[in-house]
Amino acid sequence: MVMGLCLLVYSLGQRALRQALQAAKESIPNQVGKPTTTPTLRWIFQCFQSIHLVMINGAKQIANLTEERQWLLQFLGATVVNIIYFSS
């Protein structure tokens, strides 16, 4: 049951991402650099894998959040953006 629920959430997230890309008439580069409008959520997770929350002199900062990754965030929705920016 837990695995089924996880797959449901995963597919809903992927569907929402693809709909956001379609609505914006945008594409993102896939693993080989070609533009795609149907990325997998696994690929998006890999794109964000190297982002880290670091503490420097007691201040929290987000490391490795490039402009490209910030651009990708707009397609993931406000909830994801709030989690990334306000958890720091």
PyMOL Python script that loads the backbone (N, CA, C, O; Angstrom):
from pymol import cmd

cmd.read_pdbstr("""\
ATOM      1  N   MET A   1       0.821  -1.184   0.000  1.00  0.00           N
ATOM      2  CA  MET A   1       0.000   0.000   0.000  1.00  0.00           C
ATOM      3  C   MET A   1       0.874   1.260   0.000  1.00  0.00           C
ATOM      4  O   MET A   1       0.583   2.221  -0.712  1.00  0.00           O
ATOM      5  N   VAL A   2       1.939   1.250   0.797  1.00  0.00           N
ATOM      6  CA  VAL A   2       2.829   2.408   0.862  1.00  0.00           C
ATOM      7  C   VAL A   2       3.498   2.631  -0.491  1.00  0.00           C
ATOM      8  O   VAL A   2       3.605   3.767  -0.953  1.00  0.00           O
ATOM      9  N   MET A   3       3.948   1.548  -1.127  1.00  0.00           N
ATOM     10  CA  MET A   3       4.594   1.663  -2.437  1.00  0.00           C
ATOM     11  C   MET A   3       3.610   2.221  -3.464  1.00  0.00           C
ATOM     12  O   MET A   3       3.986   3.061  -4.281  1.00  0.00           O
ATOM     13  N   GLY A   4       2.386   1.776  -3.435  1.00  0.00           N
ATOM     14  CA  GLY A   4       1.365   2.295  -4.351  1.00  0.00           C
ATOM     15  C   GLY A   4       1.136   3.781  -4.147  1.00  0.00           C
ATOM     16  O   GLY A   4       0.996   4.528  -5.115  1.00  0.00           O
ATOM     17  N   LEU A   5       1.096   4.215  -2.891  1.00  0.00           N
ATOM     18  CA  LEU A   5       0.925   5.629  -2.587  1.00  0.00           C
ATOM     19  C   LEU A   5       2.121   6.449  -3.081  1.00  0.00           C
ATOM     20  O   LEU A   5       1.954   7.541  -3.626  1.00  0.00           O
ATOM     21  N   CYS A   6       3.323   5.912  -2.884  1.00  0.00           N
ATOM     22  CA  CYS A   6       4.532   6.602  -3.365  1.00  0.00           C
ATOM     23  C   CYS A   6       4.509   6.758  -4.874  1.00  0.00           C
ATOM     24  O   CYS A   6       4.838   7.826  -5.390  1.00  0.00           O
ATOM     25  N   LEU A   7       4.127   5.714  -5.585  1.00  0.00           N
ATOM     26  CA  LEU A   7       4.050   5.785  -7.047  1.00  0.00           C
ATOM     27  C   LEU A   7       2.982   6.773  -7.508  1.00  0.00           C
ATOM     28  O   LEU A   7       3.152   7.445  -8.525  1.00  0.00           O
ATOM     29  N   LEU A   8       1.896   6.860  -6.768  1.00  0.00           N
ATOM     30  CA  LEU A   8       0.847   7.815  -7.099  1.00  0.00           C
ATOM     31  C   LEU A   8       1.365   9.248  -6.959  1.00  0.00           C
ATOM     32  O   LEU A   8       1.168  10.070  -7.854  1.00  0.00           O
ATOM     33  N   VAL A   9       2.020   9.543  -5.849  1.00  0.00           N
ATOM     34  CA  VAL A   9       2.560  10.888  -5.626  1.00  0.00           C
ATOM     35  C   VAL A   9       3.607  11.220  -6.684  1.00  0.00           C
ATOM     36  O   VAL A   9       3.629  12.334  -7.206  1.00  0.00           O
ATOM     37  N   TYR A  10       4.468  10.265  -7.000  1.00  0.00           N
ATOM     38  CA  TYR A  10       5.497  10.453  -8.021  1.00  0.00           C
ATOM     39  C   TYR A  10       4.868  10.776  -9.376  1.00  0.00           C
ATOM     40  O   TYR A  10       5.287  11.720 -10.046  1.00  0.00           O
ATOM     41  N   SER A  11       3.873  10.002  -9.776  1.00  0.00           N
ATOM     42  CA  SER A  11       3.259  10.231 -11.089  1.00  0.00           C
ATOM     43  C   SER A  11       2.476  11.546 -11.119  1.00  0.00           C
ATOM     44  O   SER A  11       2.424  12.208 -12.155  1.00  0.00           O
ATOM     45  N   LEU A  12       1.872  11.928 -10.002  1.00  0.00           N
ATOM     46  CA  LEU A  12       1.171  13.219  -9.961  1.00  0.00           C
ATOM     47  C   LEU A  12       2.149  14.386 -10.070  1.00  0.00           C
ATOM     48  O   LEU A  12       1.857  15.383 -10.730  1.00  0.00           O
ATOM     49  N   GLY A  13       3.303  14.264  -9.425  1.00  0.00           N
ATOM     50  CA  GLY A  13       4.328  15.297  -9.530  1.00  0.00           C
ATOM     51  C   GLY A  13       4.865  15.416 -10.942  1.00  0.00           C
ATOM     52  O   GLY A  13       5.059  16.521 -11.449  1.00  0.00           O
ATOM     53  N   GLN A  14       5.104  14.282 -11.576  1.00  0.00           N
ATOM     54  CA  GLN A  14       5.598  14.280 -12.957  1.00  0.00           C
ATOM     55  C   GLN A  14       4.557  14.867 -13.905  1.00  0.00           C
ATOM     56  O   GLN A  14       4.896  15.619 -14.819  1.00  0.00           O
ATOM     57  N   ARG A  15       3.308  14.526 -13.686  1.00  0.00           N
ATOM     58  CA  ARG A  15       2.222  15.054 -14.518  1.00  0.00           C
ATOM     59  C   ARG A  15       2.099  16.564 -14.360  1.00  0.00           C
ATOM     60  O   ARG A  15       1.921  17.280 -15.345  1.00  0.00           O
ATOM     61  N   ALA A  16       2.194  17.051 -13.126  1.00  0.00           N
ATOM     62  CA  ALA A  16       2.102  18.490 -12.879  1.00  0.00           C
ATOM     63  C   ALA A  16       3.264  19.233 -13.541  1.00  0.00           C
ATOM     64  O   ALA A  16       3.072  20.306 -14.113  1.00  0.00           O
ATOM     65  N   LEU A  17       4.461  18.662 -13.463  1.00  0.00           N
ATOM     66  CA  LEU A  17       5.625  19.274 -14.108  1.00  0.00           C
ATOM     67  C   LEU A  17       5.424  19.359 -15.614  1.00  0.00           C
ATOM     68  O   LEU A  17       5.663  20.407 -16.214  1.00  0.00           O
ATOM     69  N   ARG A  18       4.990  18.270 -16.223  1.00  0.00           N
ATOM     70  CA  ARG A  18       4.788  18.255 -17.676  1.00  0.00           C
ATOM     71  C   ARG A  18       3.687  19.215 -18.097  1.00  0.00           C
ATOM     72  O   ARG A  18       3.794  19.852 -19.145  1.00  0.00           O
ATOM     73  N   GLN A  19       2.637  19.329 -17.304  1.00  0.00           N
ATOM     74  CA  GLN A  19       1.566  20.282 -17.631  1.00  0.00           C
ATOM     75  C   GLN A  19       2.064  21.718 -17.522  1.00  0.00           C
ATOM     76  O   GLN A  19       1.699  22.562 -18.340  1.00  0.00           O
ATOM     77  N   ALA A  20       2.888  22.002 -16.526  1.00  0.00           N
ATOM     78  CA  ALA A  20       3.442  23.351 -16.371  1.00  0.00           C
ATOM     79  C   ALA A  20       4.349  23.696 -17.549  1.00  0.00           C
ATOM     80  O   ALA A  20       4.323  24.823 -18.044  1.00  0.00           O
ATOM     81  N   LEU A  21       5.143  22.739 -17.993  1.00  0.00           N
ATOM     82  CA  LEU A  21       5.997  22.969 -19.162  1.00  0.00           C
ATOM     83  C   LEU A  21       5.155  23.212 -20.412  1.00  0.00           C
ATOM     84  O   LEU A  21       5.462  24.092 -21.216  1.00  0.00           O
ATOM     85  N   GLN A  22       4.097  22.427 -20.568  1.00  0.00           N
ATOM     86  CA  GLN A  22       3.229  22.570 -21.737  1.00  0.00           C
ATOM     87  C   GLN A  22       2.509  23.915 -21.711  1.00  0.00           C
ATOM     88  O   GLN A  22       2.389  24.566 -22.748  1.00  0.00           O
ATOM     89  N   ALA A  23       2.035  24.337 -20.556  1.00  0.00           N
ATOM     90  CA  ALA A  23       1.321  25.609 -20.443  1.00  0.00           C
ATOM     91  C   ALA A  23       2.237  26.787 -20.745  1.00  0.00           C
ATOM     92  O   ALA A  23       1.807  27.785 -21.324  1.00  0.00           O
ATOM     93  N   ALA A  24       3.504  26.667 -20.350  1.00  0.00           N
ATOM     94  CA  ALA A  24       4.462  27.748 -20.594  1.00  0.00           C
ATOM     95  C   ALA A  24       5.103  27.636 -21.976  1.00  0.00           C
ATOM     96  O   ALA A  24       5.868  28.510 -22.384  1.00  0.00           O
ATOM     97  N   LYS A  25       4.787  26.553 -22.695  1.00  0.00           N
ATOM     98  CA  LYS A  25       5.384  26.284 -24.008  1.00  0.00           C
ATOM     99  C   LYS A  25       6.912  26.315 -23.920  1.00  0.00           C
ATOM    100  O   LYS A  25       7.592  26.936 -24.737  1.00  0.00           O
ATOM    101  N   GLU A  26       7.419  25.630 -22.910  1.00  0.00           N
ATOM    102  CA  GLU A  26       8.860  25.560 -22.650  1.00  0.00           C
ATOM    103  C   GLU A  26       9.313  24.108 -22.715  1.00  0.00           C
ATOM    104  O   GLU A  26       8.501  23.184 -22.672  1.00  0.00           O
ATOM    105  N   SER A  27      10.605  23.930 -22.818  1.00  0.00           N
ATOM    106  CA  SER A  27      11.208  22.610 -22.740  1.00  0.00           C
ATOM    107  C   SER A  27      12.478  22.734 -21.905  1.00  0.00           C
ATOM    108  O   SER A  27      13.036  23.819 -21.741  1.00  0.00           O
ATOM    109  N   ILE A  28      12.911  21.607 -21.391  1.00  0.00           N
ATOM    110  CA  ILE A  28      14.147  21.595 -20.612  1.00  0.00           C
ATOM    111  C   ILE A  28      15.085  20.579 -21.235  1.00  0.00           C
ATOM    112  O   ILE A  28      14.634  19.641 -21.892  1.00  0.00           O
ATOM    113  N   PRO A  29      16.376  20.750 -21.040  1.00  0.00           N
ATOM    114  CA  PRO A  29      17.313  19.776 -21.608  1.00  0.00           C
ATOM    115  C   PRO A  29      17.249  18.445 -20.861  1.00  0.00           C
ATOM    116  O   PRO A  29      17.173  18.403 -19.633  1.00  0.00           O
ATOM    117  N   ASN A  30      17.283  17.359 -21.635  1.00  0.00           N
ATOM    118  CA  ASN A  30      17.293  16.039 -21.003  1.00  0.00           C
ATOM    119  C   ASN A  30      18.729  15.625 -20.711  1.00  0.00           C
ATOM    120  O   ASN A  30      19.633  16.460 -20.746  1.00  0.00           O
ATOM    121  N   GLN A  31      18.949  14.354 -20.425  1.00  0.00           N
ATOM    122  CA  GLN A  31      20.267  13.873 -20.011  1.00  0.00           C
ATOM    123  C   GLN A  31      21.341  14.070 -21.078  1.00  0.00           C
ATOM    124  O   GLN A  31      22.513  14.233 -20.742  1.00  0.00           O
ATOM    125  N   VAL A  32      20.967  14.057 -22.352  1.00  0.00           N
ATOM    126  CA  VAL A  32      21.949  14.227 -23.429  1.00  0.00           C
ATOM    127  C   VAL A  32      21.937  15.647 -23.987  1.00  0.00           C
ATOM    128  O   VAL A  32      22.606  15.931 -24.981  1.00  0.00           O
ATOM    129  N   GLY A  33      21.172  16.547 -23.345  1.00  0.00           N
ATOM    130  CA  GLY A  33      21.171  17.954 -23.723  1.00  0.00           C
ATOM    131  C   GLY A  33      20.141  18.363 -24.753  1.00  0.00           C
ATOM    132  O   GLY A  33      20.093  19.529 -25.145  1.00  0.00           O
ATOM    133  N   LYS A  34      19.316  17.432 -25.199  1.00  0.00           N
ATOM    134  CA  LYS A  34      18.272  17.764 -26.169  1.00  0.00           C
ATOM    135  C   LYS A  34      17.031  18.267 -25.440  1.00  0.00           C
ATOM    136  O   LYS A  34      16.695  17.757 -24.372  1.00  0.00           O
ATOM    137  N   PRO A  35      16.345  19.263 -26.004  1.00  0.00           N
ATOM    138  CA  PRO A  35      15.147  19.782 -25.325  1.00  0.00           C
ATOM    139  C   PRO A  35      14.010  18.753 -25.304  1.00  0.00           C
ATOM    140  O   PRO A  35      13.770  18.047 -26.284  1.00  0.00           O
ATOM    141  N   THR A  36      13.331  18.690 -24.179  1.00  0.00           N
ATOM    142  CA  THR A  36      12.191  17.787 -24.045  1.00  0.00           C
ATOM    143  C   THR A  36      11.081  18.476 -23.256  1.00  0.00           C
ATOM    144  O   THR A  36      11.343  19.277 -22.358  1.00  0.00           O
ATOM    145  N   THR A  37       9.851  18.153 -23.606  1.00  0.00           N
ATOM    146  CA  THR A  37       8.701  18.669 -22.860  1.00  0.00           C
ATOM    147  C   THR A  37       8.121  17.590 -21.944  1.00  0.00           C
ATOM    148  O   THR A  37       7.153  17.829 -21.222  1.00  0.00           O
ATOM    149  N   THR A  38       8.727  16.400 -21.985  1.00  0.00           N
ATOM    150  CA  THR A  38       8.245  15.297 -21.150  1.00  0.00           C
ATOM    151  C   THR A  38       9.381  14.709 -20.306  1.00  0.00           C
ATOM    152  O   THR A  38       9.730  13.538 -20.458  1.00  0.00           O
ATOM    153  N   PRO A  39       9.949  15.518 -19.425  1.00  0.00           N
ATOM    154  CA  PRO A  39      11.027  14.978 -18.578  1.00  0.00           C
ATOM    155  C   PRO A  39      10.463  14.060 -17.501  1.00  0.00           C
ATOM    156  O   PRO A  39       9.302  14.178 -17.109  1.00  0.00           O
ATOM    157  N   THR A  40      11.285  13.167 -17.041  1.00  0.00           N
ATOM    158  CA  THR A  40      10.869  12.334 -15.915  1.00  0.00           C
ATOM    159  C   THR A  40      11.189  13.073 -14.624  1.00  0.00           C
ATOM    160  O   THR A  40      12.098  13.902 -14.576  1.00  0.00           O
ATOM    161  N   LEU A  41      10.445  12.767 -13.599  1.00  0.00           N
ATOM    162  CA  LEU A  41      10.687  13.402 -12.306  1.00  0.00           C
ATOM    163  C   LEU A  41      12.031  12.947 -11.741  1.00  0.00           C
ATOM    164  O   LEU A  41      12.677  13.683 -10.995  1.00  0.00           O
ATOM    165  N   ARG A  42      12.443  11.746 -12.094  1.00  0.00           N
ATOM    166  CA  ARG A  42      13.752  11.254 -11.655  1.00  0.00           C
ATOM    167  C   ARG A  42      14.859  12.146 -12.199  1.00  0.00           C
ATOM    168  O   ARG A  42      15.809  12.457 -11.481  1.00  0.00           O
ATOM    169  N   TRP A  43      14.750  12.562 -13.456  1.00  0.00           N
ATOM    170  CA  TRP A  43      15.747  13.450 -14.043  1.00  0.00           C
ATOM    171  C   TRP A  43      15.768  14.800 -13.327  1.00  0.00           C
ATOM    172  O   TRP A  43      16.840  15.356 -13.088  1.00  0.00           O
ATOM    173  N   ILE A  44      14.609  15.323 -12.987  1.00  0.00           N
ATOM    174  CA  ILE A  44      14.533  16.595 -12.274  1.00  0.00           C
ATOM    175  C   ILE A  44      15.164  16.459 -10.889  1.00  0.00           C
ATOM    176  O   ILE A  44      15.880  17.355 -10.443  1.00  0.00           O
ATOM    177  N   PHE A  45      14.904  15.347 -10.210  1.00  0.00           N
ATOM    178  CA  PHE A  45      15.527  15.105  -8.904  1.00  0.00           C
ATOM    179  C   PHE A  45      17.047  15.078  -9.033  1.00  0.00           C
ATOM    180  O   PHE A  45      17.750  15.609  -8.173  1.00  0.00           O
ATOM    181  N   GLN A  46      17.556  14.465 -10.097  1.00  0.00           N
ATOM    182  CA  GLN A  46      18.998  14.416 -10.306  1.00  0.00           C
ATOM    183  C   GLN A  46      19.568  15.808 -10.563  1.00  0.00           C
ATOM    184  O   GLN A  46      20.691  16.101 -10.155  1.00  0.00           O
ATOM    185  N   CYS A  47      18.809  16.659 -11.229  1.00  0.00           N
ATOM    186  CA  CYS A  47      19.265  18.030 -11.482  1.00  0.00           C
ATOM    187  C   CYS A  47      19.453  18.794 -10.169  1.00  0.00           C
ATOM    188  O   CYS A  47      20.341  19.642 -10.068  1.00  0.00           O
ATOM    189  N   PHE A  48      18.635  18.503  -9.176  1.00  0.00           N
ATOM    190  CA  PHE A  48      18.688  19.206  -7.902  1.00  0.00           C
ATOM    191  C   PHE A  48      19.500  18.459  -6.836  1.00  0.00           C
ATOM    192  O   PHE A  48      19.533  18.874  -5.677  1.00  0.00           O
ATOM    193  N   GLN A  49      20.143  17.374  -7.222  1.00  0.00           N
ATOM    194  CA  GLN A  49      20.835  16.528  -6.261  1.00  0.00           C
ATOM    195  C   GLN A  49      21.986  17.236  -5.549  1.00  0.00           C
ATOM    196  O   GLN A  49      22.259  16.926  -4.389  1.00  0.00           O
ATOM    197  N   SER A  50      22.656  18.158  -6.193  1.00  0.00           N
ATOM    198  CA  SER A  50      23.838  18.767  -5.586  1.00  0.00           C
ATOM    199  C   SER A  50      23.553  20.063  -4.824  1.00  0.00           C
ATOM    200  O   SER A  50      24.484  20.782  -4.461  1.00  0.00           O
ATOM    201  N   ILE A  51      22.283  20.366  -4.581  1.00  0.00           N
ATOM    202  CA  ILE A  51      21.939  21.545  -3.786  1.00  0.00           C
ATOM    203  C   ILE A  51      22.011  21.170  -2.313  1.00  0.00           C
ATOM    204  O   ILE A  51      21.486  20.138  -1.894  1.00  0.00           O
ATOM    205  N   HIS A  52      22.673  22.029  -1.529  1.00  0.00           N
ATOM    206  CA  HIS A  52      22.857  21.731  -0.106  1.00  0.00           C
ATOM    207  C   HIS A  52      22.521  22.953   0.737  1.00  0.00           C
ATOM    208  O   HIS A  52      22.717  24.092   0.313  1.00  0.00           O
ATOM    209  N   LEU A  53      22.018  22.698   1.919  1.00  0.00           N
ATOM    210  CA  LEU A  53      21.795  23.747   2.903  1.00  0.00           C
ATOM    211  C   LEU A  53      22.999  23.745   3.829  1.00  0.00           C
ATOM    212  O   LEU A  53      23.277  22.743   4.488  1.00  0.00           O
ATOM    213  N   VAL A  54      23.717  24.866   3.882  1.00  0.00           N
ATOM    214  CA  VAL A  54      24.928  24.943   4.704  1.00  0.00           C
ATOM    215  C   VAL A  54      24.773  26.044   5.741  1.00  0.00           C
ATOM    216  O   VAL A  54      24.061  27.026   5.530  1.00  0.00           O
ATOM    217  N   MET A  55      25.456  25.858   6.864  1.00  0.00           N
ATOM    218  CA  MET A  55      25.472  26.867   7.927  1.00  0.00           C
ATOM    219  C   MET A  55      26.846  27.527   7.923  1.00  0.00           C
ATOM    220  O   MET A  55      27.865  26.857   8.094  1.00  0.00           O
ATOM    221  N   ILE A  56      26.870  28.843   7.727  1.00  0.00           N
ATOM    222  CA  ILE A  56      28.112  29.599   7.764  1.00  0.00           C
ATOM    223  C   ILE A  56      27.943  30.704   8.799  1.00  0.00           C
ATOM    224  O   ILE A  56      27.117  31.601   8.635  1.00  0.00           O
ATOM    225  N   ASN A  57      28.726  30.630   9.855  1.00  0.00           N
ATOM    226  CA  ASN A  57      28.645  31.590  10.957  1.00  0.00           C
ATOM    227  C   ASN A  57      27.226  31.721  11.507  1.00  0.00           C
ATOM    228  O   ASN A  57      26.780  32.821  11.833  1.00  0.00           O
ATOM    229  N   GLY A  58      26.526  30.603  11.607  1.00  0.00           N
ATOM    230  CA  GLY A  58      25.182  30.597  12.157  1.00  0.00           C
ATOM    231  C   GLY A  58      24.094  30.981  11.170  1.00  0.00           C
ATOM    232  O   GLY A  58      22.912  30.942  11.513  1.00  0.00           O
ATOM    233  N   ALA A  59      24.467  31.353   9.948  1.00  0.00           N
ATOM    234  CA  ALA A  59      23.476  31.731   8.934  1.00  0.00           C
ATOM    235  C   ALA A  59      23.300  30.578   7.950  1.00  0.00           C
ATOM    236  O   ALA A  59      24.279  30.007   7.469  1.00  0.00           O
ATOM    237  N   LYS A  60      22.054  30.242   7.656  1.00  0.00           N
ATOM    238  CA  LYS A  60      21.773  29.187   6.695  1.00  0.00           C
ATOM    239  C   LYS A  60      21.828  29.759   5.284  1.00  0.00           C
ATOM    240  O   LYS A  60      21.293  30.834   5.013  1.00  0.00           O
ATOM    241  N   GLN A  61      22.488  29.018   4.388  1.00  0.00           N
ATOM    242  CA  GLN A  61      22.575  29.413   2.990  1.00  0.00           C
ATOM    243  C   GLN A  61      22.375  28.197   2.103  1.00  0.00           C
ATOM    244  O   GLN A  61      22.699  27.074   2.490  1.00  0.00           O
ATOM    245  N   ILE A  62      21.839  28.426   0.911  1.00  0.00           N
ATOM    246  CA  ILE A  62      21.644  27.353  -0.053  1.00  0.00           C
ATOM    247  C   ILE A  62      22.827  27.377  -1.011  1.00  0.00           C
ATOM    248  O   ILE A  62      23.093  28.395  -1.651  1.00  0.00           O
ATOM    249  N   ALA A  63      23.539  26.251  -1.111  1.00  0.00           N
ATOM    250  CA  ALA A  63      24.713  26.161  -1.984  1.00  0.00           C
ATOM    251  C   ALA A  63      24.335  25.472  -3.295  1.00  0.00           C
ATOM    252  O   ALA A  63      23.529  24.542  -3.308  1.00  0.00           O
ATOM    253  N   ASN A  64      24.918  25.930  -4.379  1.00  0.00           N
ATOM    254  CA  ASN A  64      24.771  25.354  -5.720  1.00  0.00           C
ATOM    255  C   ASN A  64      23.385  25.546  -6.327  1.00  0.00           C
ATOM    256  O   ASN A  64      22.971  24.736  -7.157  1.00  0.00           O
ATOM    257  N   LEU A  65      22.670  26.570  -5.948  1.00  0.00           N
ATOM    258  CA  LEU A  65      21.381  26.862  -6.567  1.00  0.00           C
ATOM    259  C   LEU A  65      21.639  27.828  -7.718  1.00  0.00           C
ATOM    260  O   LEU A  65      21.582  29.045  -7.548  1.00  0.00           O
ATOM    261  N   THR A  66      21.924  27.266  -8.888  1.00  0.00           N
ATOM    262  CA  THR A  66      22.285  28.056 -10.059  1.00  0.00           C
ATOM    263  C   THR A  66      21.055  28.700 -10.680  1.00  0.00           C
ATOM    264  O   THR A  66      19.923  28.402 -10.299  1.00  0.00           O
ATOM    265  N   GLU A  67      21.291  29.584 -11.639  1.00  0.00           N
ATOM    266  CA  GLU A  67      20.174  30.233 -12.336  1.00  0.00           C
ATOM    267  C   GLU A  67      19.335  29.208 -13.096  1.00  0.00           C
ATOM    268  O   GLU A  67      18.112  29.331 -13.161  1.00  0.00           O
ATOM    269  N   GLU A  68      19.984  28.204 -13.668  1.00  0.00           N
ATOM    270  CA  GLU A  68      19.252  27.160 -14.389  1.00  0.00           C
ATOM    271  C   GLU A  68      18.330  26.389 -13.449  1.00  0.00           C
ATOM    272  O   GLU A  68      17.193  26.082 -13.807  1.00  0.00           O
ATOM    273  N   ARG A  69      18.810  26.078 -12.256  1.00  0.00           N
ATOM    274  CA  ARG A  69      17.990  25.361 -11.281  1.00  0.00           C
ATOM    275  C   ARG A  69      16.862  26.254 -10.765  1.00  0.00           C
ATOM    276  O   ARG A  69      15.756  25.774 -10.518  1.00  0.00           O
ATOM    277  N   GLN A  70      17.135  27.545 -10.602  1.00  0.00           N
ATOM    278  CA  GLN A  70      16.075  28.465 -10.197  1.00  0.00           C
ATOM    279  C   GLN A  70      15.016  28.560 -11.280  1.00  0.00           C
ATOM    280  O   GLN A  70      13.828  28.667 -10.975  1.00  0.00           O
ATOM    281  N   TRP A  71      15.430  28.524 -12.545  1.00  0.00           N
ATOM    282  CA  TRP A  71      14.488  28.550 -13.665  1.00  0.00           C
ATOM    283  C   TRP A  71      13.621  27.293 -13.647  1.00  0.00           C
ATOM    284  O   TRP A  71      12.419  27.366 -13.900  1.00  0.00           O
ATOM    285  N   LEU A  72      14.225  26.139 -13.350  1.00  0.00           N
ATOM    286  CA  LEU A  72      13.468  24.891 -13.271  1.00  0.00           C
ATOM    287  C   LEU A  72      12.436  24.914 -12.152  1.00  0.00           C
ATOM    288  O   LEU A  72      11.368  24.314 -12.274  1.00  0.00           O
ATOM    289  N   LEU A  73      12.754  25.603 -11.066  1.00  0.00           N
ATOM    290  CA  LEU A  73      11.842  25.653  -9.915  1.00  0.00           C
ATOM    291  C   LEU A  73      10.478  26.229 -10.271  1.00  0.00           C
ATOM    292  O   LEU A  73       9.471  25.832  -9.684  1.00  0.00           O
ATOM    293  N   GLN A  74      10.426  27.154 -11.220  1.00  0.00           N
ATOM    294  CA  GLN A  74       9.152  27.771 -11.557  1.00  0.00           C
ATOM    295  C   GLN A  74       8.134  26.758 -12.088  1.00  0.00           C
ATOM    296  O   GLN A  74       6.929  26.995 -12.006  1.00  0.00           O
ATOM    297  N   PHE A  75       8.601  25.646 -12.625  1.00  0.00           N
ATOM    298  CA  PHE A  75       7.704  24.632 -13.158  1.00  0.00           C
ATOM    299  C   PHE A  75       7.272  23.614 -12.106  1.00  0.00           C
ATOM    300  O   PHE A  75       6.376  22.808 -12.358  1.00  0.00           O
ATOM    301  N   LEU A  76       7.893  23.641 -10.944  1.00  0.00           N
ATOM    302  CA  LEU A  76       7.567  22.675  -9.898  1.00  0.00           C
ATOM    303  C   LEU A  76       6.498  23.161  -8.935  1.00  0.00           C
ATOM    304  O   LEU A  76       6.003  22.376  -8.126  1.00  0.00           O
ATOM    305  N   GLY A  77       6.133  24.425  -9.000  1.00  0.00           N
ATOM    306  CA  GLY A  77       5.049  24.925  -8.172  1.00  0.00           C
ATOM    307  C   GLY A  77       5.520  25.662  -6.933  1.00  0.00           C
ATOM    308  O   GLY A  77       6.674  25.549  -6.519  1.00  0.00           O
ATOM    309  N   ALA A  78       4.615  26.408  -6.359  1.00  0.00           N
ATOM    310  CA  ALA A  78       4.916  27.274  -5.221  1.00  0.00           C
ATOM    311  C   ALA A  78       5.293  26.485  -3.970  1.00  0.00           C
ATOM    312  O   ALA A  78       6.119  26.946  -3.182  1.00  0.00           O
ATOM    313  N   THR A  79       4.715  25.326  -3.774  1.00  0.00           N
ATOM    314  CA  THR A  79       5.015  24.532  -2.582  1.00  0.00           C
ATOM    315  C   THR A  79       6.478  24.117  -2.552  1.00  0.00           C
ATOM    316  O   THR A  79       7.135  24.217  -1.516  1.00  0.00           O
ATOM    317  N   VAL A  80       6.982  23.655  -3.676  1.00  0.00           N
ATOM    318  CA  VAL A  80       8.386  23.234  -3.751  1.00  0.00           C
ATOM    319  C   VAL A  80       9.308  24.422  -3.543  1.00  0.00           C
ATOM    320  O   VAL A  80      10.308  24.314  -2.832  1.00  0.00           O
ATOM    321  N   VAL A  81       8.987  25.549  -4.151  1.00  0.00           N
ATOM    322  CA  VAL A  81       9.798  26.755  -4.000  1.00  0.00           C
ATOM    323  C   VAL A  81       9.832  27.186  -2.540  1.00  0.00           C
ATOM    324  O   VAL A  81      10.889  27.560  -2.031  1.00  0.00           O
ATOM    325  N   ASN A  82       8.700  27.139  -1.867  1.00  0.00           N
ATOM    326  CA  ASN A  82       8.652  27.507  -0.448  1.00  0.00           C
ATOM    327  C   ASN A  82       9.492  26.566   0.403  1.00  0.00           C
ATOM    328  O   ASN A  82      10.156  27.003   1.342  1.00  0.00           O
ATOM    329  N   ILE A  83       9.467  25.300   0.085  1.00  0.00           N
ATOM    330  CA  ILE A  83      10.260  24.324   0.853  1.00  0.00           C
ATOM    331  C   ILE A  83      11.747  24.639   0.693  1.00  0.00           C
ATOM    332  O   ILE A  83      12.494  24.614   1.671  1.00  0.00           O
ATOM    333  N   ILE A  84      12.171  24.929  -0.513  1.00  0.00           N
ATOM    334  CA  ILE A  84      13.602  25.164  -0.754  1.00  0.00           C
ATOM    335  C   ILE A  84      14.047  26.487  -0.150  1.00  0.00           C
ATOM    336  O   ILE A  84      15.072  26.536   0.530  1.00  0.00           O
ATOM    337  N   TYR A  85      13.307  27.550  -0.380  1.00  0.00           N
ATOM    338  CA  TYR A  85      13.758  28.859   0.074  1.00  0.00           C
ATOM    339  C   TYR A  85      13.493  29.137   1.554  1.00  0.00           C
ATOM    340  O   TYR A  85      14.286  29.820   2.202  1.00  0.00           O
ATOM    341  N   PHE A  86      12.404  28.623   2.088  1.00  0.00           N
ATOM    342  CA  PHE A  86      12.069  28.958   3.454  1.00  0.00           C
ATOM    343  C   PHE A  86      12.525  27.922   4.463  1.00  0.00           C
ATOM    344  O   PHE A  86      12.344  28.110   5.666  1.00  0.00           O
ATOM    345  N   SER A  87      13.116  26.826   3.992  1.00  0.00           N
ATOM    346  CA  SER A  87      13.702  25.884   4.935  1.00  0.00           C
ATOM    347  C   SER A  87      15.083  26.353   5.360  1.00  0.00           C
ATOM    348  O   SER A  87      15.665  25.837   6.314  1.00  0.00           O
ATOM    349  N   SER A  88      15.592  27.332   4.643  1.00  0.00           N
ATOM    350  CA  SER A  88      16.942  27.828   4.965  1.00  0.00           C
ATOM    351  C   SER A  88      16.926  28.912   5.986  1.00  0.00           C
ATOM    352  O   SER A  88      17.982  29.426   6.357  1.00  0.00           O
TER     353      SER A  88
END
""", "prot")
cmd.dss("prot")
cmd.show_as("cartoon", "prot")
cmd.util.cbc("prot")
cmd.orient("prot")
